[in-house]
Amino acid sequence: MKTVWKNGNFIHCISILAVIGLVMGPQNSFAESAKKKPVNAQSVAGSAAKAQQLIDAAEQGDLSKVQALLATGGNVNAKDTNGATALFIASQENHVGVVQYLLNAKADVNAKRINGSTALMAASENGHIEVVQALLNAQADVNAKMMTGATALMAASREGHLGIVQALLVAKADVDAKLADENITALFIASQFGHVNVVKELLNANANVNIMRKNGATALIEAAEKNHAEVVKLLINAKADVNARKNDGWTPLIWASEKGYLEIVQALIAAKADVNAIAMRGGVTALIMASERGHAEVVKVLLANNADVDFKQTDGSTALIMASASGYADVVKLLLTANADVNARTNDGWTPLIWAAEKGFLQIVRILLSSKADINAQTIIGTTALYMASQNGHEDIVRELANAKADITLKTKQGKTALMAAKQNGHAKIVQMLITHNPNPAKNVDGQSTLQVVSKDGKGDIMELLKQSTGGSQDSTSYIPAISSNQNTVNTSKYTDTKQFFDAAEAGNLIQVQEFIATGIDVNSMDKDGIIALMYAALNGHLKVAQALIDAKADVDIRYKPNGNTALMLATGEDHQDLVSLLLSANADVNLMNKYGFTALMMAAQDGYTEIVQILLSGGADVNAKNPEEGGTALMSASEHSHLEVVQRLLSANVDINARKKTGETALILASAFSHPNIIHALLESKADVNLKNKFGTTALVAAQVRGNKDIVNLLKQAGAK
């Protein structure tokens, strides 16, 4: 089964950490000094004005004005409301002459902003090598840390500033310093972004190559996942553990195989990576993942290095089953050449042939038949390759199987044949084809002939074909119900394994789901993971299955216990617009929140699903709902993730444009912090308050200045930002 539940990832770049850190610091120095002694209000105002003039001059690189202000009593270490000094601003803007003058004037080289960032960090992040050298010569603390734990070395490593990395290491930067909440080091960051020369430099400085993040990821896993082949090779040469595992058990080789990164796969295998390592998540191997994704060249390499061709993952699927179900004929051939079991079965009895027939992959069906696949193999509930092809209307495959002597009379446990499946789904040509191969259609276990059931269904064209094939001998008007006429007694003996019910809902098998419903199965029963059939249908976009379940009184608001997601949230997360509409028409509660305080609207806004946002708004979604923990709204999420169309839809729905998170950020501050000019323009056009501050005094303008985005700074100033 596919993974049902999504988890958020934590990979923030250093520059974003610098912005987010703004909301975490203490009050600014002006407030602290005001508590220490009484000061004349006029004097304070004058000092603050002069301080701002000095900082503005430093930002503009106006050396003569800086000199004049200091000569008239200006405080070289004065700070703005976010704790930035003139030295910090000049270092960030690369005004070398101003930086040197301020240092000579005894500027505090290690002064920190409220988030803990220093002038050295700002210069390192922005690649200003001359400023970095000047600051280091003035005894800047090379290992100073932000509140997040970020250092100048991390900032330079993320941006790939090799010369600065070298200068910092010469100055004794701690090569293994870690972020406060994660074991992320400069080496991990450089590996993640593929900065080969920086990785070399850090390894030469004896960086610990095997430090693990809290989720188990190492620099090697990250580089392998991101397809940085040269970095992978460097890390391997530095004795990185090629079999390291994330918490879900995935190794670098499994990741690279799943992505199809051949060069990395070859490098890892050459370094003795375990080719048959098994992941805890899904029980998969590198070969299974490469086969499922159709990476034929990777499959070749894995097979040549003794990958277990018949290993079964948690649900019983093998590499051949996955390749057959996914439609990769070249991979199927490779696996069969390696003696893969052509008749391997999943836990519910599906073979490669049944999967290929169900999906409509004719070439694979032919390959499997030529390799002696069991043409009449049946699943646990009795379906065959012919049955699945007939049900889904795959005429070429039905013809292929019928010509290969598939048993047309085989029945499912419900007593249905391939012919019955074809008629029930309106596939007249397949009905005719099967009649040609079997002119005496079978009856189901309740005594019904195909003609009798067709008569009830009203499929006239198919009924006529059946009459012609039998000389009209069957009674086209009689109908014997499949369920006992005693409405209080339902025969449930035919389907006792509820797992098959969930599998059918997940696979979108409407006929099987309807059969289960007919037996009286509890449509709100949960599988071992706490998931109901409607959730599977919603997640996988099976509209007709969802409708059948809703008609059978499925509870549209049942929650998945671990995270509180509902079917509506799952459909939203996969952008299934028709399913979202269906669930809303079934009175799904559009404003329910999951365990983490997210509504369906918040999810759609974050993912940029514009049409679903509109559907949810039309269905009564609360446009101003707030996450109870953080205070975030749909508008904030869309603004942070730069989904312009979503932002525009929300703005037209009377959203509170100036709503604040608990820490005070607005959508505008977030858009500025993440450098999204189009979003900022849209928010400003809708009259967003440009001068609102978060609880620590940060405005959208300050956030833009920290990011060094002059275009956004100018845009905000034109809108009246101060």
C-alpha positions in Angstrom: 0.0 0.0 0.0 1.2 3.5 -0.6 2.1 5.7 2.3 -1.0 7.5 3.5 0.2 10.2 5.9 2.5 13.1 5.3 5.0 14.4 7.7 6.5 17.9 7.5 10.2 18.3 6.8 12.7 20.5 8.6 15.3 21.8 6.3 15.7 25.6 6.7 18.5 27.4 4.9 20.7 29.6 7.0 19.4 32.8 5.5 15.8 31.8 6.5 17.0 30.9 10.0 18.5 34.4 10.2 15.1 35.9 9.5 13.1 33.5 11.7 15.5 34.2 14.5 14.3 37.8 14.6 11.3 36.7 16.6 13.2 34.8 19.2 15.6 37.4 20.7 15.4 39.6 23.8 14.2 43.2 23.9 16.5 45.7 22.3 19.3 47.6 24.1 17.4 50.9 24.2 14.6 49.3 26.2 17.1 47.8 28.6 19.1 51.0 29.1 15.8 52.9 29.7 15.2 50.7 32.8 18.7 51.5 34.2 18.4 55.2 34.7 15.9 58.0 34.1 16.6 59.9 30.9 15.2 63.1 29.4 12.6 62.1 26.7 13.9 64.8 24.3 17.4 63.5 24.8 16.4 59.9 24.1 14.5 61.0 20.9 17.5 63.0 19.7 19.9 60.1 20.4 17.6 57.6 18.6 17.3 59.9 15.6 21.1 60.3 15.4 21.5 56.6 15.7 19.2 55.9 12.8 21.0 58.5 10.7 24.3 56.7 11.4 22.8 53.3 10.5 21.2 54.8 7.3 24.5 56.3 6.3 26.3 53.0 6.9 23.6 51.2 4.7 24.2 53.7 1.9 28.0 53.5 2.2 28.2 57.2 2.8 31.6 57.4 4.6 31.7 61.1 4.9 28.3 61.2 6.6 29.3 58.4 8.9 32.5 60.4 9.8 30.5 63.6 10.4 27.9 61.9 12.6 30.6 60.3 14.8 32.5 63.5 14.9 29.4 65.2 16.4 28.9 62.7 19.2 27.2 59.9 17.5 27.4 56.5 19.3 29.3 54.1 17.1 27.6 51.1 18.8 24.0 52.5 18.6 21.4 49.9 17.6 18.2 50.0 15.7 15.1 48.3 17.0 16.3 44.9 15.9 19.7 45.3 17.5 21.7 46.0 14.3 24.6 48.4 14.6 26.1 50.5 11.8 28.9 48.0 11.6 26.4 45.1 11.0 24.6 47.0 8.3 27.8 48.1 6.5 29.2 44.6 6.7 26.0 43.2 5.2 26.1 45.8 2.4 29.8 45.2 1.7 30.8 48.8 2.3 34.5 48.0 3.1 35.6 51.6 3.7 32.8 52.2 6.2 33.4 48.9 7.9 37.1 49.8 8.4 36.4 53.3 9.6 33.8 52.0 12.2 36.3 49.4 13.4 39.0 52.1 13.8 36.4 54.1 15.7 36.1 51.2 18.2 32.8 49.7 16.9 32.0 46.5 18.8 32.9 43.9 16.3 30.9 41.2 18.2 27.7 43.2 18.7 24.7 41.0 18.2 21.3 41.6 16.8 18.3 40.4 18.9 18.5 37.0 17.0 22.2 36.6 17.8 23.6 37.4 14.4 26.8 39.3 14.1 28.5 41.4 11.4 30.7 38.5 10.6 27.7 36.2 9.9 26.1 38.8 7.7 29.3 39.3 5.7 29.9 35.5 5.5 26.5 34.8 4.2 26.6 37.5 1.6 30.1 36.5 0.3 31.9 39.7 1.3 35.4 38.4 1.6 37.2 41.7 2.3 34.7 42.6 5.0 35.2 39.1 6.5 39.0 39.6 6.6 38.6 43.0 8.2 36.3 41.7 10.9 38.6 38.7 11.6 41.6 41.1 11.8 39.6 43.0 14.4 39.2 39.9 16.5 35.6 39.0 15.5 34.4 35.9 17.3 34.5 33.3 14.6 32.4 30.9 16.6 29.6 33.2 17.7 26.2 31.7 17.4 22.7 32.9 16.6 19.9 31.7 18.9 19.3 29.0 16.4 22.9 27.8 16.8 23.9 29.0 13.3 27.4 30.2 12.8 29.3 32.2 10.2 30.8 29.0 8.8 27.4 27.5 8.3 26.2 30.6 6.5 29.2 30.6 4.1 29.0 26.9 3.6 25.3 27.1 2.6 26.0 29.8 0.0 29.2 28.1 -1.3 31.6 30.9 -0.5 34.8 28.9 -0.6 37.2 31.8 0.1 35.2 32.8 3.2 35.0 29.2 4.4 38.8 29.0 4.1 39.3 32.3 6.0 37.0 31.2 8.8 38.7 27.8 9.1 42.1 29.5 9.3 40.6 31.6 12.1 39.8 28.4 14.0 36.0 28.2 13.2 34.5 25.1 14.9 33.9 22.9 11.9 31.5 20.6 13.8 29.3 23.3 15.4 25.6 22.3 15.3 22.3 24.0 15.1 20.5 24.2 18.4 17.6 21.9 17.7 19.2 19.7 15.1 22.6 18.1 14.6 23.1 20.0 11.4 26.7 21.1 10.7 28.4 23.1 8.0 29.4 19.8 6.2 25.7 18.7 6.2 24.6 22.0 4.8 27.4 22.1 2.1 26.6 18.5 1.1 22.9 19.3 0.9 23.5 22.1 -1.5 26.2 20.3 -3.5 29.1 22.7 -2.9 31.9 20.4 -3.9 34.8 22.6 -3.1 33.4 23.7 0.2 32.8 20.0 1.2 36.5 19.3 0.3 37.6 22.2 2.5 35.5 21.1 5.5 36.7 17.5 5.1 40.3 18.7 5.0 39.5 20.5 8.3 38.5 17.1 9.7 34.8 17.7 9.8 32.9 14.7 11.3 31.5 13.0 8.3 29.0 10.8 10.1 27.2 13.2 12.4 23.5 12.3 12.2 20.5 14.6 12.3 17.6 13.8 14.7 15.9 12.1 11.8 18.9 9.9 11.2 20.1 11.6 8.1 23.8 12.1 7.5 25.6 14.3 5.0 26.0 11.3 2.7 22.3 10.5 2.8 21.4 14.1 2.0 23.9 14.3 -0.9 22.7 11.0 -2.3 19.0 12.1 -2.1 19.9 15.4 -3.8 21.9 13.8 -6.6 25.2 15.4 -5.7 27.5 12.7 -7.1 30.8 14.4 -6.6 29.9 15.2 -3.0 28.9 11.6 -2.5 32.3 10.4 -3.7 34.1 12.9 -1.5 32.2 11.7 1.6 32.8 8.1 0.7 36.5 8.7 0.5 36.3 10.4 3.9 34.9 7.2 5.3 31.3 8.1 5.5 29.1 5.2 6.6 27.6 4.0 3.3 25.0 2.0 5.2 23.8 4.7 7.5 20.1 4.8 7.9 17.5 7.5 8.5 15.0 6.7 11.2 12.7 5.1 8.6 15.5 2.7 7.7 16.3 4.1 4.2 19.9 4.0 3.3 21.8 6.2 0.8 21.6 3.3 -1.8 17.8 3.0 -1.4 17.4 6.7 -1.9 19.7 6.9 -4.9 18.0 3.8 -6.4 14.5 5.2 -5.9 15.6 8.4 -7.6 17.5 6.7 -10.4 20.8 8.3 -9.7 23.0 5.7 -11.5 26.4 7.3 -10.8 25.7 7.5 -7.1 24.4 3.9 -7.0 27.6 2.7 -8.6 29.8 4.7 -6.2 27.9 3.4 -3.2 28.1 -0.2 -4.3 31.8 0.1 -5.1 32.1 1.3 -1.5 30.4 -1.9 -0.2 26.9 -0.6 0.4 24.5 -3.3 1.4 22.6 -3.9 -1.8 19.9 -5.9 0.1 19.4 -3.5 3.0 15.7 -3.4 4.0 14.0 -0.2 5.0 11.6 -0.2 7.9 9.3 2.1 6.0 7.5 -0.3 3.6 10.1 -3.0 4.0 11.5 -2.1 0.6 14.9 -2.6 -0.9 17.0 -0.7 -3.4 15.9 -3.1 -6.2 12.2 -2.8 -5.4 12.4 1.0 -5.5 14.4 1.1 -8.7 12.0 -1.4 -10.3 8.9 0.5 -9.2 10.3 3.7 -10.6 11.4 2.1 -13.8 15.1 2.9 -13.5 16.4 0.1 -15.8 20.1 1.0 -15.7 20.0 1.1 -11.9 18.2 -2.3 -11.9 21.0 -3.7 -14.1 23.7 -2.6 -11.6 21.8 -3.9 -8.6 21.2 -7.3 -10.2 24.8 -7.5 -11.3 25.7 -7.0 -7.6 23.5 -9.8 -6.3 20.4 -8.0 -5.3 17.7 -10.4 -4.1 15.4 -10.5 -7.1 12.5 -12.2 -5.2 12.7 -10.3 -1.9 9.2 -9.3 -0.7 8.3 -6.0 0.9 5.8 -5.7 3.7 2.7 -6.2 1.5 4.3 -9.2 -0.3 5.3 -7.3 -3.5 8.5 -8.2 -5.3 10.5 -6.1 -7.7 8.8 -7.9 -10.6 5.3 -7.2 -9.2 6.2 -3.5 -8.8 7.6 -3.2 -12.3 4.6 -5.0 -13.8 2.1 -2.8 -11.9 4.0 0.3 -12.9 4.3 -0.4 -16.6 8.0 -0.7 -17.0 8.5 -3.5 -19.7 12.3 -3.1 -19.9 12.6 -3.6 -16.2 10.3 -6.6 -16.3 12.6 -8.2 -18.9 15.7 -7.6 -16.8 14.1 -9.1 -13.8 12.8 -12.2 -15.6 16.3 -12.7 -17.2 17.6 -12.7 -13.6 15.1 -15.5 -12.9 12.6 -13.5 -10.9 9.6 -15.6 -9.9 7.0 -14.8 -12.6 4.2 -16.1 -10.4 5.2 -14.3 -7.1 2.2 -13.2 -5.1 1.4 -10.3 -2.9 -0.2 -10.9 0.5 -3.6 -10.7 -1.1 -2.7 -13.0 -4.0 -1.9 -10.5 -6.8 0.6 -11.7 -9.4 2.6 -9.7 -11.9 0.2 -10.8 -14.6 -2.9 -9.8 -12.7 -1.4 -6.4 -12.0 -0.4 -5.9 -15.6 -3.8 -6.9 -16.9 -5.6 -4.7 -14.4 -3.5 -1.7 -15.4 -3.7 -2.3 -19.1 -0.1 -3.0 -19.9 -0.3 -5.2 -23.0 3.4 -5.5 -23.7 4.1 -6.6 -20.1 1.2 -9.1 -20.3 2.8 -10.7 -23.4 6.2 -10.8 -21.8 4.9 -12.5 -18.7 2.9 -15.0 -20.7 5.9 -15.9 -22.7 7.7 -16.5 -19.4 5.1 -19.1 -18.3 3.1 -16.9 -16.0 0.1 -18.7 -14.6 -2.7 -17.3 -16.7 -5.4 -18.5 -14.3 -3.9 -17.5 -11.0 -6.5 -16.1 -8.7 -6.3 -13.5 -5.9 -7.6 -14.2 -2.4 -11.0 -13.0 -3.5 -10.8 -15.0 -6.7 -10.1 -12.4 -9.4 -7.9 -13.3 -12.3 -6.0 -11.4 -14.9 -8.8 -12.0 -17.4 -11.4 -10.8 -14.8 -9.4 -7.6 -14.1 -8.9 -6.8 -17.8 -12.5 -7.4 -18.6 -13.7 -5.3 -15.7 -11.5 -2.4 -16.7 -12.2 -2.6 -20.5 -8.8 -3.5 -21.7 -9.9 -5.2 -25.0 -6.4 -6.0 -26.4 -5.5 -7.7 -23.1 -8.7 -9.7 -22.9 -8.1 -10.9 -26.5 -4.5 -11.8 -25.6 -5.6 -13.8 -22.6 -8.5 -15.5 -24.3 -6.3 -16.6 -27.2 -3.8 -17.9 -24.6 -6.6 -20.1 -23.2 -7.5 -18.3 -20.1 -10.3 -20.0 -18.2 -13.3 -17.9 -19.0 -15.5 -19.8 -16.5 -13.5 -19.0 -13.4 -15.4 -17.2 -10.7 -14.6 -14.9 -7.9 -15.7 -15.8 -4.4 -18.7 -13.7 -5.1 -19.5 -16.1 -8.0 -18.8 -13.6 -10.8 -17.0 -14.4 -14.0 -15.0 -12.1 -16.3 -18.1 -11.9 -18.6 -20.2 -10.6 -15.8 -17.6 -8.1 -14.9 -17.5 -6.9 -18.5 -21.2 -6.5 -18.7 -21.5 -4.8 -15.4 -19.1 -2.1 -16.6 -20.7 -1.7 -20.0 -17.8 -3.2 -22.1 -19.9 -4.5 -25.0 -17.0 -5.5 -27.2 -15.4 -7.5 -24.5 -18.7 -9.2 -23.8 -18.9 -10.2 -27.4 -15.3 -11.4 -27.4 -15.9 -13.6 -24.3 -19.1 -15.0 -25.7 -17.2 -16.0 -28.8 -14.8 -18.0 -26.7 -17.6 -19.3 -24.4 -21.1 -19.4 -25.9 -22.7 -20.7 -22.7 -22.2 -18.0 -20.1 -21.8 -19.2 -16.5 -24.2 -18.5 -13.7 -23.2 -16.9 -10.5 -23.5 -18.6 -7.1 -27.0 -17.2 -6.6 -28.3 -18.8 -9.7 -28.3 -15.7 -11.9 -27.3 -15.9 -15.5 -25.4 -13.0 -17.0 -28.5 -12.2 -19.1 -30.7 -12.0 -16.0 -28.3 -9.5 -14.3 -28.0 -7.5 -17.5 -31.7 -7.3 -17.7 -31.8 -5.7 -14.3 -29.0 -3.3 -15.2 -30.8 -2.2 -18.4 -27.7 -2.6 -20.6 -29.6 -3.2 -23.8 -26.8 -3.5 -26.2 -25.1 -6.1 -24.1 -28.3 -7.9 -23.4 -29.0 -8.2 -27.1 -25.6 -9.8 -27.6 -26.3 -12.4 -24.9 -29.7 -13.2 -26.3 -28.2 -13.8 -29.7 -25.5 -16.0 -28.2 -28.0 -18.2 -26.4 -30.9 -18.1 -28.9 -32.9 -16.0 -26.5 -33.4 -19.0 -24.2 -32.6 -17.2 -21.0 -35.4 -15.5 -19.1 -34.6 -11.8 -19.6 -37.2 -10.7 -17.2 -36.6 -12.9 -14.1 -34.3 -11.6 -11.5 -33.1 -13.5 -8.4 -31.6 -11.0 -5.9 -28.0 -11.6 -4.9 -28.9 -10.9 -1.3 -31.5 -12.9 0.6 -35.0 -11.5 0.3 -35.0 -11.5 4.1 -33.7 -7.9 4.5 -32.6 -8.5 8.1 -30.3 -11.3 7.1 -27.2 -10.6 5.0 -24.8 -13.2 3.8 -21.4 -12.1 4.9 -19.6 -15.4 4.4 -18.2 -14.5 1.0 -16.0 -11.6 2.2 -14.6 -12.0 5.7 -11.2 -10.4 5.3 -11.8 -6.6 5.8 -8.2 -6.0 4.5 -9.5 -6.9 1.1 -12.1 -4.2 1.5 -9.5 -1.6 2.3 -7.3 -2.7 -0.6 -10.2 -2.5 -3.0 -11.0 1.1 -1.8 -7.3 2.1 -2.1 -7.0 0.6 -5.6 -10.3 2.1 -6.8 -11.9 -1.2 -7.5 -15.6 -0.1 -7.5 -17.0 -3.5 -8.2 -15.3 -5.1 -5.3 -16.2 -2.3 -3.0 -19.8 -2.6 -4.0 -19.7 -6.3 -3.4 -18.4 -5.7 0.1 -21.1 -3.1 0.8 -23.7 -5.6 -0.4 -22.6 -8.1 2.2 -23.4 -5.5 4.9 -19.8 -4.7 5.8 -19.3 -1.8 8.2 -18.1 0.9 5.9 -16.8 2.8 9.0 -14.6 0.0 10.2 -10.9 0.8 10.6 -7.9 -1.1 9.5 -5.0 -1.8 11.8 -3.7 1.8 11.2 -7.0 3.4 12.1 -7.9 4.3 8.5 -11.4 3.8 7.0 -12.1 2.9 3.3 -13.4 6.4 2.5 -10.0 7.8 3.5 -8.2 5.5 1.1 -10.6 6.5 -1.7 -10.2 10.2 -0.9 -6.4 10.0 -0.8 -6.1 8.1 -4.1 -8.7 10.1 -6.0 -11.3 7.3 -6.5 -14.5 9.4 -6.9 -16.9 6.6 -7.7 -15.6 4.5 -4.8 -16.0 7.4 -2.5 -19.5 8.0 -3.7 -20.4 4.4 -3.1 -19.1 4.5 0.4 -20.9 7.8 1.2 -24.1 6.3 -0.2 -23.5 3.4 2.2 -23.3 5.9 5.1 -19.6 6.3 5.5 -18.8 8.9 8.1 -17.2 11.8 6.2 -15.7 13.3 9.3 -14.0 10.4 10.9 -10.5 11.3 11.9 -7.2 9.4 11.5 -6.3 9.1 15.2 -2.5 9.8 15.0 -2.9 13.2 13.3 -6.6 14.0 13.1 -6.8 14.1 9.3 -10.2 13.6 7.7 -11.1 12.3 4.2 -11.5 16.0 3.2 -8.0 16.8 4.3 -6.6 13.8 2.5 -8.4 14.7 -0.7 -7.2 18.3 -0.3 -3.6 17.3 0.2 -3.6 15.4 -3.1 -5.4 18.1 -5.1 -8.4 15.8 -5.9 -10.9 18.6 -6.7 -13.8 16.4 -7.6 -13.5 14.5 -4.3 -13.3 17.6 -2.3 -16.5 18.8 -3.9 -18.2 15.4 -3.3 -17.2 15.4 0.4 -18.5 18.9 0.9 -21.8 17.9 -0.8 -21.9 15.1 1.7 -21.7 17.7 4.5 -18.1 17.1 5.5 -17.1 19.7 8.1 -15.0 22.1 6.1 -13.6 23.8 9.2 -12.4 20.8 11.2 -8.7 21.0 12.4 -6.3 18.2 12.6 -4.2 17.4 15.6 -1.7 20.1 14.5 -4.3 22.8 14.1 -4.5 22.8 10.3 -7.8 23.0 8.4 -8.3 21.8 4.8 -8.1 25.4 3.6 -4.7 25.9 5.3 -3.4 22.8 3.7 -4.6 23.8 0.2 -3.2 27.3 0.7 0.2 26.0 1.7 0.4 23.6 -1.3 -0.9 26.2 -3.8 -4.0 24.3 -4.8 -5.9 27.3 -6.1 -9.0 25.6 -7.3 -9.4 23.6 -4.1 -9.0 26.8 -2.2 -12.0 28.2 -4.1 -14.0 25.1 -3.7 -13.4 25.1 0.1 -14.2 28.8 0.3 -17.5 28.2 -1.6 -18.2 25.4 0.9 -18.0 27.7 3.9 -14.4 27.4 4.9 -13.4 30.0 7.5 -10.9 32.1 5.7 -9.6 33.6 9.0 -9.3 30.4 10.9 -6.1 30.3 13.0 -3.8 27.5 14.0 -4.3 27.4 17.8 -0.6 26.7 18.5 1.1 29.3 16.2 -1.8 31.5 15.2 -1.0 31.0 11.5 -3.7 31.5 8.8 -4.3 30.2 5.2 -3.2 33.6 3.9 0.1 33.4 5.9 0.8 30.0 4.5 0.1 31.0 0.9 2.2 34.2 1.4 5.1 32.3 2.9 5.1 29.7 0.1 4.7 32.3 -2.7 1.3 31.0 -4.1 0.1 34.2 -5.7 -3.2 32.9 -7.2 -4.1 31.5 -3.8 -3.3 34.8 -2.1 -5.5 36.6 -4.6 -8.4 34.2 -4.0 -8.1 34.6 -0.3 -7.9 38.4 -0.5 -11.1 38.4 -2.5 -12.8 36.4 0.3 -12.6 39.2 2.9 -9.6 37.7 4.6 -8.1 39.6 7.6 -5.0 40.8 5.7 -3.3 42.0 8.9 -3.9 39.0 11.1 -1.0 38.1 13.3 0.7 34.9 14.5 1.2 34.6 18.2 4.7 36.0 17.7 3.3 38.9 15.8 4.2 38.1 12.2 1.7 39.1 9.4 1.4 37.7 5.9 3.4 40.7 4.7 6.2 40.2 7.2 6.4 36.5 6.1 6.4 37.3 2.4 9.2 39.8 3.0 11.2 37.4 5.1 11.0 34.8 2.3 11.6 37.3 -0.5 8.4 37.0 -2.5 7.9 40.4 -4.3 4.8 39.3 -6.2 3.1 38.4 -2.9 4.2 41.6 -1.3 2.8 43.7 -4.2 -0.5 41.9 -4.0 -0.7 42.4 -0.2 0.2 46.1 -0.5 -2.4 46.6 -3.2 -5.0 45.2 -0.7 -3.9 47.7 1.9 -1.8 45.5 4.1 -0.3 47.6 7.0 3.3 48.0 5.9 4.6 49.1 9.3 3.2 46.5 11.6 5.8 44.9 13.9 6.1 41.5 15.4 6.3 41.2 19.2 10.1 41.9 19.0 9.8 45.0 16.7 10.5 43.4 13.3 8.7 44.9 10.4 8.5 43.7 6.8 11.1 46.3 5.9 13.6 45.0 8.5 13.0 41.4 7.3 13.8 42.5 3.7 16.9 44.3 4.9 18.1 41.2 6.6 17.7 39.3 3.4 19.5 42.0 1.5 16.8 42.2 -1.1 17.0 45.9 -2.2 14.1 45.6 -4.7 11.7 44.6 -1.9 13.2 47.2 0.4 12.4 49.8 -2.2 9.0 48.4 -2.8 8.1 48.6 0.9 9.6 52.1 1.3 7.5 53.3 -1.6 4.5 52.0 0.2 5.4 54.0 3.3 7.5 51.6 5.3 9.6 53.3 7.9 
